[in-house]
Amino acid sequence: MLYQVQRQSGTRRFYTEVRSCIKIPYTTVREMKLRYPDESFIIIGEIGGLSCASKDADMLCVGDGKVLPILPRGSLIRPFEWVIGYIEVQKDHYVAVIGGIIHLFISLWHIIKRSTGN
């Protein structure tokens, strides 16, 4: 199934997916706790994890037509990865955004690579 990023209100941050360098707006965990104190939203999967997606995985279409695979829930590698926020794909349906220390190093590597022209 193909999901699209929905417009979200409130404070947003931008997440850079480590493999494709696509920037996606997301809502932080803190704001989601304020918006849904009873956690009455549905998480359909995860993006940004270092795990590999299956060939028949659902996809997330971002604004410029690029797509990212949606990993199944629980695919993050603890303690190196954790949920940093959520992206709304339908009313009360979200994709968890995975971040962590490894993601920071990979992002920095991409920035350095881009700045040196390689």
C-alpha positions as CSV (number, residue, x, y, z in Angstrom):
1,M,0.0,0.0,0.0
2,L,1.2,3.5,-0.7
3,Y,0.8,6.1,2.0
4,Q,1.2,9.9,1.7
5,V,2.5,12.3,4.3
6,Q,-0.4,14.4,5.6
7,R,-0.1,18.0,6.6
8,Q,0.3,18.3,10.3
9,S,-0.3,21.2,12.6
10,G,1.8,22.3,15.6
11,T,5.5,22.3,16.0
12,R,7.3,20.2,13.5
13,R,10.9,19.1,13.0
14,F,12.5,17.8,9.9
15,Y,14.0,14.3,9.8
16,T,16.6,13.4,7.2
17,E,16.3,9.7,6.2
18,V,19.8,8.2,6.3
19,R,19.8,6.2,3.1
20,S,18.1,8.6,0.7
21,C,18.8,12.0,2.4
22,I,15.1,12.9,2.0
23,K,13.8,15.5,4.5
24,I,10.4,14.7,6.0
25,P,8.5,16.8,8.6
26,Y,7.5,14.9,11.7
27,T,5.8,15.5,15.1
28,T,7.9,14.9,18.1
29,V,7.1,12.3,20.7
30,R,6.5,15.0,23.3
31,E,3.9,16.8,21.2
32,M,2.2,13.4,20.4
33,K,1.9,12.8,24.2
34,L,0.2,16.2,24.5
35,R,-2.1,15.6,21.5
36,Y,-2.9,12.0,22.4
37,P,-2.5,11.6,26.2
38,D,-4.3,8.3,26.1
39,E,-2.2,7.1,23.1
40,S,-5.3,6.6,21.0
41,F,-3.5,6.7,17.6
42,I,-2.4,3.8,15.4
43,I,1.2,3.1,14.4
44,I,1.3,1.3,11.1
45,G,5.1,0.9,10.8
46,E,8.5,2.7,11.0
47,I,10.8,4.6,8.7
48,G,14.4,5.4,9.0
49,G,15.6,2.2,10.7
50,L,18.7,0.5,9.6
51,S,16.8,-2.8,9.1
52,C,16.0,-3.8,5.5
53,A,12.5,-3.7,4.2
54,S,10.8,-6.6,2.5
55,K,10.1,-6.4,-1.2
56,D,6.3,-6.3,-0.6
57,A,6.6,-3.5,2.1
58,D,4.2,-0.6,2.3
59,M,5.7,2.6,0.9
60,L,5.6,6.3,2.1
61,C,5.3,8.9,-0.6
62,V,6.9,12.2,0.3
63,G,5.9,15.5,-1.3
64,D,8.3,15.4,-4.2
65,G,7.2,12.0,-5.5
66,K,10.0,10.0,-3.8
67,V,9.1,6.9,-1.9
68,L,10.5,5.3,1.3
69,P,9.8,1.7,2.5
70,I,7.8,1.4,5.7
71,L,9.5,-1.1,8.0
72,P,7.3,-3.3,10.2
73,R,6.8,-2.2,13.9
74,G,9.6,-3.4,16.2
75,S,12.3,-3.4,13.5
76,L,14.5,-0.8,15.3
77,I,17.7,-2.0,16.9
78,R,17.8,-1.3,20.6
79,P,19.7,0.4,22.3
80,F,21.1,2.1,19.2
81,E,17.8,3.3,17.7
82,W,14.6,4.7,19.2
83,V,11.4,6.5,18.2
84,I,12.0,10.2,17.9
85,G,8.6,11.2,16.4
86,Y,5.7,10.4,14.1
87,I,4.5,11.2,10.6
88,E,0.7,11.3,10.0
89,V,-0.3,9.2,7.0
90,Q,-4.1,9.0,7.6
91,K,-6.4,10.4,10.3
92,D,-5.0,9.0,13.6
93,H,-2.6,6.7,11.7
94,Y,1.1,7.3,11.9
95,V,4.5,6.0,10.9
96,A,7.1,6.1,13.7
97,V,10.3,7.9,12.9
98,I,13.4,6.1,14.0
99,G,16.6,7.9,15.1
100,G,19.6,7.3,17.1
101,I,23.3,7.7,17.5
102,I,24.2,5.7,14.4
103,H,21.8,8.0,12.4
104,L,23.7,11.0,13.6
105,F,27.0,9.7,12.4
106,I,25.6,8.6,9.0
107,S,24.0,12.1,8.6
108,L,27.3,13.8,9.4
109,W,29.1,11.5,6.9
110,H,26.6,12.6,4.2
111,I,27.1,16.2,5.0
112,I,30.9,15.9,4.9
113,K,30.7,13.9,1.6
114,R,28.4,16.6,0.0
115,S,30.6,19.5,1.2
116,T,33.8,17.9,-0.3
117,G,32.0,17.2,-3.6
118,N,32.5,13.4,-3.6
